[in-house]
Amino acid sequence: MEISMSWEKNVRRVEPYVAGEQPKREGVIKLNTNECPYPPSPKVKEVLRQMNCEKLRLYPDMDAQKLVDALADYYHVRPEQVFVGVGSDDVLAMAFMTFFYGDKPILFPDITYSFYDVWAELLRIPYRTCALDEEFCIRKEDYFVPNGGIVIPNPNAPTGVLEDVSFFEEIIAANPDSVVIVDEAYVDFGGESTIPLTEKYDNLLVVQTFSKSRAMAGARIGFAIGNEKLIGYLKDVKFSFNSYTMNMPVIEMGTAAVLDDAYFKEIVGKIVKTREWTKKQLKRLGFSLADSKANFLFATHEKVFAKDIFLALKENNIYVRHWNKERIGNYLRITIGTDEQMEKLVAFLEDYLQ
Ligand SMILES: *Cc1c(COP(=O)(O)O)cnc(C)c1O
């Protein structure tokens, strides 16, 4: 038996979030963490090339006003409605800390982004999960009960299942006493954003990220849009915790990315096209999959165990994601890569599944 040190009773003990593997080897086809297979906008590279390092002497603008203004302009909201952070994980963690401070449990789906329960445990927030139906769809009635807050991704992850704006409007309207967070990490790949609803509902916080559709996971940029009062509370908590989180080069790079809308639409369009092609191929090979509207597919094979396919792929330098978890243990989550990468995946599976 392990002996505890006397100081250990004062330790905040948590079970950390487990992210997908980042293999150090070269030549891996990496389809396991939903990154974009294309580089960020060339305008981002230009910013880095012209960066004046002299400015690094100074603290960055803690409001990241330039980036906030660019986002406000892009999404047709006022700058006071925008909050930015170090990836949407940072934004979501701040939002949990700020808005989920009641006694009643917060609600989220049983199959969803696996960081939610980690933050709830870390921050001692009571929570209850609501089971998705057999088709992995959210049952909105589950959210028509007293609660301390709600967080749901749209499209959901790792299923890729999208709900429309009116579905979320019902949940938001039914919960005037709670903040409802819609995590739109994947909305750009074929969903409609709930951002316009922030004008009508002061309890809605929409969170998005530059990590997937804007090809900038390494830069760590996320943001939230909501009612001005909501954003004000979020800033109060952030500036009580760590003010200077967004660094100066990243604020400039993020702004350049937002301004290059043509490039953004081009890479998102390519990924959507590749996704639809890959869906057809996987179905042909005996997989069943939900109709994902994200940059990944969630697939199960009729005859071969997901774990076996996962290991065979990995052995052949193709990384996808698999969880040893209830309900989803026989599924693979496959990020959409380039056409060439997906052709290699399909060719391997064709051979392996024979
Ligand atoms: C990827 C992801 C995030 C976090 O992404 P960041 O890189 O921290 O911006 C948040 N929510 C969901 C559902 C995600 O898949």
PDBQT file of the ligand as one rigid body, heavy atoms in Angstrom, charges set to zero:
ROOT
HETATM    1  C1  LIG A 401     -10.514  20.939 -29.963  1.00  0.00    +0.000 C 
HETATM    2  C2  LIG A 401     -11.658  21.261 -29.082  1.00  0.00    +0.000 A 
HETATM    3  C3  LIG A 401     -11.604  22.311 -28.164  1.00  0.00    +0.000 A 
HETATM    4  C4  LIG A 401     -10.355  23.052 -27.782  1.00  0.00    +0.000 C 
HETATM    5  O1  LIG A 401      -9.552  23.493 -28.696  1.00  0.00    +0.000 OA
HETATM    6  P1  LIG A 401      -8.428  24.557 -28.383  1.00  0.00    +0.000 P 
HETATM    7  O2  LIG A 401      -7.271  24.044 -29.167  1.00  0.00    +0.000 OA
HETATM    8  O3  LIG A 401      -8.145  24.599 -26.916  1.00  0.00    +0.000 OA
HETATM    9  O4  LIG A 401      -8.979  25.815 -28.896  1.00  0.00    +0.000 OA
HETATM   10  C5  LIG A 401     -12.735  22.624 -27.454  1.00  0.00    +0.000 A 
HETATM   11  N1  LIG A 401     -13.867  21.939 -27.593  1.00  0.00    +0.000 NA
HETATM   12  C6  LIG A 401     -13.954  20.907 -28.435  1.00  0.00    +0.000 A 
HETATM   13  C7  LIG A 401     -15.235  20.167 -28.544  1.00  0.00    +0.000 C 
HETATM   14  C8  LIG A 401     -12.842  20.530 -29.190  1.00  0.00    +0.000 A 
HETATM   15  O5  LIG A 401     -12.908  19.477 -29.979  1.00  0.00    +0.000 OA
ENDROOT
TORSDOF 0
